[in-house]
Amino acid sequence: MTGISKTYGGTLACDDVDLTVRAGEVHALLGENGAGKSTLMRVLSGDVTDHHGTVAIEGRPTRFGSPHDAQRAGIAMIPQELDLVPGLSIAANIFLGRELRTRAGIIDVRRMNRETGDLLARTGITLDPKRHVGELRTGEQQLVAIAKALALDAKVLIMDEPTSALSPAEVTRMFAVITELRAAGAGIVYISHRMEEISRIADRATVLRNGRVAAAFATADLTVAQVTEALVGRPVQALFRTEHGSTGRELLRLTDFALRPRRTRPGRREPDGVSLSVRAGEIVGLGGLLGSGRTELLETLFGAGTPGRRHGELRVRDRVVRPRRPRQAMRLGMALVPEDRRISGLALSHSIRANTVLSIVDRIAVGGYVPRKRETGAVRRVVDELKIKIGGLGDAANTLSGGNQQKIVLGRALLTEPSLLLLDEPTRGVDVGAKAEIYQLLREAAGRGIGILLASSEPAELVGLCDRVVVLHDGRSVRELDTRDAGEAELLAAAMGEGRTAAAVGGES
């Protein structure tokens, strides 16, 4: 790619960008949210056609008129925001638009299911190709998207945050797939905000900042600090706090908490014996592998999970409760930031203003009418406090970068003035600069006495940010770690079941 430039309105998203990807290499493309990475890759994948500059595949200049043109030229993309159809099966999603057919011209479902099974096996997961994608967890959907790209047998594969919802075990398997692709001569553009992955998997890296190439280097012997400084243009100190804060009264206690669903939903791991506690001013982490039940636990606590009978005990501020709807949980002082901001967190086509105040409309309304002055004041407070980069309050939420979308969801939760904040992968797909800002916001919230229960697939995040980490396995709490004494190795060992004890969690471990 040579001299790529693209303007949206008056904003220059890419400014004279050069990028070269060689056969058999992994080229990391780095940058903060809004740096121009997505626009550059949309040009390469044929999604953006009205750009300046040239694209050459195997030395031959070409101009894509559509994503289909790019695919025929050997370009495949795994987008960060998954483009799967929930109502179709895994196999139908993988072959969507290029269905296999029999000699009679009928769609060959049996062959598609068979080939899908083989592709899924390459990614290290065991799923029924006939299952609907809507039944899968986010991490499983991510693996299906990877399998879909592999089915194209591409010369150049673009992977945008491919590990954002994967556990360490799934990441290791995906890296093995990347090694196979490199050996076969594919070139891979690897976009990630996880700095530890870059030196592990990439050969070279290009850093974008404000739409331009800020740095380009080989990744051998490169430190995380050097990459981070290139990303944000200034030295970045440690993202995490160094001391545990003081805590107050107990806000949440679960004792052998379990859910027996009225109807089993495939792919879900409902709570099946969870014991833990969260105090005011404390950040408690939820660890565990993909499918351990972290998301299901948070949804159930917030009254948004699977209907069914609850067993064990759930106490909020020493009162036994059973919230069955989000509104009940909100009245108890809870707020939830869901795992998938685009599906569960935002109404993307609606304005930033509407998305931000959605949680407090009843508070600011007067006689059934929401005064624009009150509404704008609340939104401005969130935008200023969370340092959200926007054009105008009336802009649609889908015009924001991933990090700024995540801040909108977090800000909306904080507007409810919760005493207990439930966070599911709060920094998924967020760049290192936005991560640092979110971590600071969470520390400030804990400092104000808010209790935080945070689920994350990143061990460094759990160990660095949380006071304690409760590890889940098959829907059960199996270990509690004090992060002053335990590190990432101990957390990973507990998540994988090594050295698991039957000691109760929720108190001293």
C-alpha positions in Angstrom: 0.0 0.0 0.0 1.5 3.3 -1.1 0.4 6.9 -0.2 -3.0 5.8 1.1 -5.1 8.8 2.1 -8.8 9.0 3.1 -10.9 11.9 4.4 -14.2 11.6 6.2 -15.9 15.0 6.0 -13.2 17.3 7.3 -11.3 14.6 9.1 -8.2 13.1 7.6 -8.4 9.4 8.7 -5.3 8.3 6.7 -2.6 10.6 5.5 -0.1 9.3 3.0 0.3 5.9 4.6 2.7 3.2 3.3 2.5 -0.4 4.3 4.2 -3.5 2.9 3.3 -7.1 3.9 5.5 -10.0 2.7 4.6 -13.6 2.2 5.1 -15.7 5.3 5.3 -12.8 7.8 3.1 -11.4 10.5 3.1 -7.6 10.3 1.6 -5.9 13.4 -0.4 -2.7 12.8 -0.6 -0.7 15.9 -2.2 2.5 17.0 -4.6 4.0 19.5 -8.3 4.0 18.7 -8.9 6.6 15.9 -5.3 6.4 14.7 -6.4 5.2 11.2 -5.9 1.4 11.4 -9.5 0.5 10.6 -9.7 2.9 7.7 -6.4 1.6 6.2 -7.6 -2.0 6.5 -11.0 -1.1 5.0 -9.1 0.2 2.0 -7.2 -3.1 1.7 -10.3 -5.2 2.1 -12.2 -3.3 -0.5 -14.7 -1.8 1.8 -13.4 1.8 1.2 -13.0 2.5 -2.5 -12.8 6.4 -2.7 -9.3 6.8 -1.5 -6.0 8.2 -2.8 -2.9 6.1 -3.2 -2.3 2.6 -4.7 -2.7 -1.0 -3.6 -0.5 -3.6 -5.3 -1.0 -7.4 -4.8 2.1 -9.5 -5.7 3.5 -6.4 -7.5 0.4 -5.8 -9.6 -1.4 -2.5 -8.9 -5.1 -3.0 -8.4 -8.2 -1.0 -7.5 -10.9 -2.8 -5.5 -14.5 -1.9 -6.2 -16.0 -4.0 -3.4 -15.0 -6.5 -0.7 -15.8 -9.3 -3.2 -13.1 -7.9 -5.5 -10.6 -8.0 -2.6 -11.6 -11.6 -1.7 -11.0 -12.7 -5.3 -7.6 -11.1 -5.1 -6.8 -13.1 -2.0 -7.6 -10.6 0.8 -9.6 -11.9 3.8 -10.4 -10.0 6.9 -11.5 -11.0 10.4 -13.1 -7.8 11.8 -13.0 -6.8 15.4 -16.8 -6.3 15.5 -17.9 -9.7 14.3 -19.9 -9.7 11.0 -21.8 -13.0 11.7 -25.5 -13.6 11.3 -26.9 -14.9 14.6 -29.9 -16.6 13.1 -27.8 -18.8 10.7 -25.8 -21.9 11.6 -22.0 -21.9 11.9 -21.7 -23.6 8.5 -24.1 -21.2 6.8 -22.1 -18.3 8.2 -18.8 -19.6 7.0 -20.0 -20.2 3.5 -22.3 -17.2 3.3 -22.3 -15.8 -0.2 -20.3 -18.7 -1.7 -22.4 -21.6 -0.7 -21.3 -25.1 -1.9 -23.8 -26.7 -4.4 -24.5 -30.1 -5.7 -24.4 -30.9 -9.5 -28.2 -30.1 -9.5 -27.5 -26.6 -8.2 -28.9 -27.3 -4.7 -27.0 -26.0 -1.7 -24.9 -28.9 -0.4 -25.6 -28.6 3.3 -23.9 -31.9 4.2 -20.7 -31.0 2.5 -20.7 -27.5 4.0 -21.2 -29.0 7.5 -18.3 -31.5 6.9 -15.9 -28.8 5.7 -16.9 -26.5 8.5 -16.1 -29.2 11.0 -12.6 -29.5 9.5 -12.1 -25.8 9.7 -13.3 -25.6 13.3 -10.9 -28.4 14.2 -8.0 -26.2 12.8 -8.9 -23.5 15.3 -9.0 -25.9 18.2 -12.7 -25.9 19.1 -15.3 -28.6 19.0 -18.7 -27.1 17.9 -21.6 -28.6 16.0 -21.6 -26.9 12.5 -25.4 -26.9 12.6 -25.6 -24.8 15.8 -26.9 -21.2 15.4 -24.2 -18.5 15.9 -26.6 -16.6 18.2 -26.3 -19.4 20.7 -22.5 -19.1 21.0 -20.5 -17.1 23.5 -18.5 -14.1 22.2 -15.2 -16.0 22.4 -16.7 -18.9 20.4 -18.1 -16.5 17.8 -14.5 -15.0 17.5 -13.2 -18.5 16.7 -15.9 -19.0 14.1 -14.9 -15.8 12.4 -11.3 -17.0 12.3 -12.5 -20.2 10.7 -14.6 -18.3 8.2 -11.5 -16.3 7.1 -9.4 -19.5 6.9 -12.0 -21.0 4.5 -11.1 -18.3 1.9 -7.5 -19.6 1.7 -6.2 -16.0 1.5 -2.9 -14.7 0.4 -3.2 -11.8 2.9 -5.2 -12.3 6.1 -6.2 -9.2 8.2 -6.8 -10.1 11.9 -8.3 -7.2 13.8 -8.1 -7.9 17.6 -8.5 -11.6 17.1 -7.7 -12.5 20.7 -9.9 -9.9 22.4 -12.4 -12.4 23.7 -10.2 -15.5 23.9 -8.7 -17.2 26.9 -4.9 -17.9 27.1 -5.5 -21.5 26.0 -7.5 -20.4 22.9 -4.8 -17.7 22.1 -2.1 -20.4 22.1 -4.1 -22.5 19.7 -4.8 -19.5 17.4 -1.0 -18.7 17.4 -0.4 -22.3 16.2 -2.8 -21.7 13.3 -1.0 -18.5 12.4 2.3 -20.5 12.4 0.7 -22.9 9.9 -0.5 -20.0 7.7 3.0 -18.4 7.7 4.6 -21.7 6.7 2.1 -21.9 3.8 3.3 -18.4 2.6 0.4 -16.2 3.7 1.0 -12.7 4.8 -0.8 -11.6 8.0 -1.7 -8.1 9.1 -2.2 -8.4 12.9 -4.0 -5.6 14.8 -3.9 -5.9 18.6 -3.8 -3.7 21.7 -2.2 -6.5 23.7 1.4 -5.5 23.7 2.7 -8.8 25.0 1.4 -10.5 21.8 3.4 -8.3 19.4 6.9 -9.6 20.3 5.5 -13.1 20.5 3.9 -13.4 17.1 4.9 -10.5 14.8 8.0 -10.1 12.6 7.6 -6.4 12.0 5.3 -3.6 13.2 4.0 -0.3 11.8 2.6 2.3 14.3 0.0 4.8 13.2 -0.7 8.0 15.1 -3.2 10.6 14.0 -3.5 9.0 10.5 0.2 8.9 9.7 3.0 6.4 10.1 4.7 7.3 13.4 7.2 4.4 13.5 8.1 1.1 11.8 10.5 -1.5 13.2 11.4 -5.1 13.5 9.8 -6.6 16.7 12.8 -8.7 17.8 14.1 -7.5 21.2 11.5 -4.8 21.3 10.1 -4.0 24.8 6.5 -3.2 25.7 7.6 0.2 27.0 9.1 1.1 23.6 6.0 0.0 21.7 3.7 1.9 24.1 5.7 5.1 23.8 5.5 4.9 20.0 1.8 4.4 20.2 0.9 7.4 22.3 3.9 9.6 21.5 5.0 10.0 25.1 6.4 7.7 27.9 3.6 5.8 29.6 4.0 4.9 33.3 2.6 1.7 34.8 -1.1 1.3 33.9 -1.9 -0.3 37.3 -2.0 0.9 40.8 0.8 -0.1 43.2 -1.2 -0.3 46.5 -4.5 -1.7 47.5 -7.0 0.9 48.6 -9.1 0.9 51.8 -12.4 -0.9 51.8 -15.7 -0.3 53.6 -18.9 -2.3 54.2 -19.8 -5.4 52.4 -21.9 -4.7 49.3 -22.3 -8.1 47.8 -22.1 -11.7 49.1 -22.8 -14.9 47.2 -22.9 -18.2 49.1 -23.1 -21.3 47.0 -25.1 -19.3 44.4 -26.5 -21.3 41.5 -29.1 -21.0 38.8 -31.2 -23.9 37.5 -32.6 -22.7 34.2 -36.1 -23.4 33.1 -34.7 -24.2 29.7 -31.1 -25.1 28.9 -29.5 -22.7 26.4 -26.7 -24.4 24.5 -23.2 -22.9 25.0 -24.0 -21.2 28.4 -22.4 -22.1 31.7 -24.8 -20.9 34.3 -23.7 -20.2 37.9 -23.4 -23.6 39.7 -22.0 -22.9 43.2 -20.4 -19.5 43.3 -19.2 -17.9 46.6 -17.6 -14.5 46.7 -17.9 -11.1 48.3 -17.3 -7.5 47.2 -16.8 -4.6 49.7 -17.2 -0.8 49.1 -14.0 0.6 47.5 -12.8 -2.9 46.4 -12.2 -4.2 42.9 -12.7 -8.0 42.8 -11.8 -9.8 39.6 -13.5 -12.8 38.0 -11.0 -15.1 36.2 -11.4 -18.4 34.3 -11.1 -19.8 30.9 -13.5 -19.2 28.0 -16.8 -20.9 29.0 -16.1 -20.8 32.8 -19.3 -18.8 33.4 -18.1 -15.3 34.1 -20.5 -13.5 31.7 -23.4 -15.7 32.8 -22.8 -14.9 36.5 -22.8 -11.1 35.9 -25.9 -11.3 33.8 -27.7 -13.3 36.4 -26.7 -10.9 39.2 -28.1 -8.0 37.1 -31.4 -9.8 36.4 -30.6 -10.2 32.7 -29.6 -13.9 32.6 -31.5 -17.1 31.8 -34.9 -17.4 33.7 -34.8 -20.2 36.3 -34.7 -21.0 40.0 -31.9 -19.6 42.1 -30.3 -21.6 44.8 -27.9 -20.5 47.5 -27.9 -17.0 48.8 -27.4 -13.5 47.2 -27.0 -10.6 49.6 -26.8 -7.0 48.7 -25.8 -4.8 51.6 -26.7 -7.7 54.0 -30.2 -8.0 52.5 -31.2 -11.3 50.7 -32.4 -10.4 47.2 -33.4 -12.1 44.0 -33.3 -9.6 41.1 -35.0 -11.0 38.1 -35.0 -7.9 35.9 -32.4 -5.3 35.3 -34.7 -2.5 36.7 -34.8 -4.4 40.0 -31.0 -4.7 40.0 -30.6 -1.0 39.3 -32.9 -0.1 42.2 -30.5 -2.2 44.4 -27.7 0.0 43.2 -26.2 -2.2 40.5 -25.0 -1.2 37.0 -23.7 -3.5 34.3 -21.2 -2.9 31.5 -21.8 -5.8 29.1 -19.2 -7.8 27.2 -20.3 -6.8 23.7 -20.8 -3.1 23.5 -22.1 -3.1 20.0 -24.8 -5.8 20.6 -25.7 -5.4 24.2 -24.3 -2.0 25.1 -25.3 0.5 22.4 -28.0 1.5 20.0 -25.5 2.2 17.3 -27.7 4.2 15.0 -28.9 6.5 17.7 -27.1 9.6 18.9 -24.3 9.8 21.5 -26.7 11.9 23.5 -29.5 9.3 23.5 -27.1 6.4 24.3 -25.5 8.2 27.2 -28.7 9.2 29.1 -30.6 6.0 28.4 -30.1 4.8 32.0 -31.4 8.0 33.7 -34.2 9.1 31.5 -36.7 8.6 34.3 -34.6 10.8 36.6 -34.2 13.8 34.4 -37.7 13.7 32.8 -40.3 16.3 33.9 -43.9 15.3 33.3 -42.9 12.7 30.8 -40.7 15.1 28.8 -36.9 15.2 28.9 -35.6 18.8 28.9 -32.8 19.2 26.4 -30.8 21.3 28.9 -30.8 18.6 31.5 -30.0 15.9 28.9 -27.1 17.9 27.4 -25.7 18.7 30.9 -25.6 15.0 31.9 -24.0 14.0 28.6 -21.4 16.8 28.7 -20.4 15.8 32.2 -19.8 12.2 31.0 -17.9 13.3 27.9 -15.7 15.7 29.9 -15.0 13.4 32.8 -14.2 10.4 30.7 -12.3 12.4 28.0 -14.5 11.0 25.2 -13.5 12.2 21.7 -16.6 13.1 19.8 -17.7 15.3 16.9 -21.1 16.4 18.2 -23.6 15.0 20.7 -26.0 14.4 17.9 -23.6 12.1 16.0 -24.5 8.4 15.8 -22.7 6.1 18.3 -21.3 4.0 15.4 -19.2 7.0 14.3 -17.0 6.6 17.4 -13.9 4.5 17.8 -14.1 1.3 19.9 -12.5 2.9 22.9 -14.8 5.9 22.9 -17.9 3.6 22.4 -16.7 1.7 25.5 -16.4 4.9 27.5 -20.0 5.9 26.6 -21.2 2.5 28.0 -19.2 3.0 31.1 -20.2 6.6 31.5 -23.9 5.6 31.2 -23.5 3.1 34.0 -21.8 5.6 36.2 -24.6 8.1 35.6 -26.9 5.9 37.6 -24.6 6.5 40.7 -24.3 2.8 41.4 -22.9 1.3 44.6 -21.9 -1.9 42.8 -20.5 -1.9 39.3 -20.5 -5.1 37.2 -18.0 -5.0 34.4 -17.7 -7.7 31.7 -14.4 -7.3 29.7 -14.4 -3.5 30.2 -11.2 -3.0 28.0 -12.0 -5.5 25.2 -10.7 -4.1 21.9 -9.5 -0.9 23.6 -6.1 0.7 22.9 -3.4 1.1 25.5 -4.1 4.8 26.0 -7.8 4.3 26.5 -7.0 1.3 28.8 -5.0 3.6 31.1 -7.8 6.1 31.2 -10.4 3.4 32.0 -8.2 1.9 34.7 -7.9 5.4 36.3 -11.7 5.8 36.1 -12.2 2.5 37.9 -9.6 3.4 40.6 -11.4 6.7 41.1 -14.8 5.0 41.3 -13.4 2.5 43.9 -12.0 5.5 45.8 -15.5 7.0 46.0 -16.7 3.8 47.7 -18.1 1.9 44.7 -17.6 -1.8 44.8 -16.5 -3.3 41.4 -16.8 -6.9 40.2 -14.8 -7.2 37.0 -14.6 -10.2 34.6 -11.6 -10.2 32.3 -9.7 -12.7 30.1 -6.5 -10.8 30.5 -4.4 -12.1 33.5 -2.3 -9.0 33.7 -5.4 -6.8 34.0 -6.9 -9.0 36.8 -3.6 -9.2 38.8 -2.7 -5.5 38.2 -6.0 -3.9 38.8 -7.9 -6.1 41.3 -7.6 -6.5 45.1 -8.7 -10.1 44.8 -9.5 -12.5 42.0 -12.1 -15.3 42.2 -11.4 -18.0 39.6 -14.4 -19.8 38.0 -14.4 -23.2 36.4 -17.5 -24.9 35.0 -19.7 -22.3 36.7 -18.2 -22.8 40.1 -15.8 -20.7 42.1 -12.8 -22.8 42.7 -10.1 -20.5 44.0 -9.6 -17.0 45.4 -6.3 -15.2 45.0 -5.0 -12.2 46.8 -3.2 -10.2 44.2 -0.6 -8.9 46.7 0.7 -12.5 46.9 -0.2 -14.1 43.6 0.7 -13.3 40.0 -0.3 -14.2 36.5 1.2 -17.7 36.7 -0.8 -18.6 39.7 -4.0 -17.2 38.2 -3.5 -19.2 34.9 -2.8 -22.4 36.9 -6.0 -21.9 38.9 -8.0 -21.2 35.8 -6.7 -24.4 34.1 -7.5 -26.4 37.2 -3.9 -27.0 38.4 -3.7 -27.2 42.2 -7.3 -26.5 42.6 -8.5 -26.7 46.2 -11.9 -27.2 47.7 -11.4 -24.2 50.1 -14.4 -21.9 50.2 -14.0 -18.5 48.5 -15.6 -15.3 49.4 -13.7 -14.9 52.6 -10.1 -15.8 53.5 -8.4 -18.2 51.1 
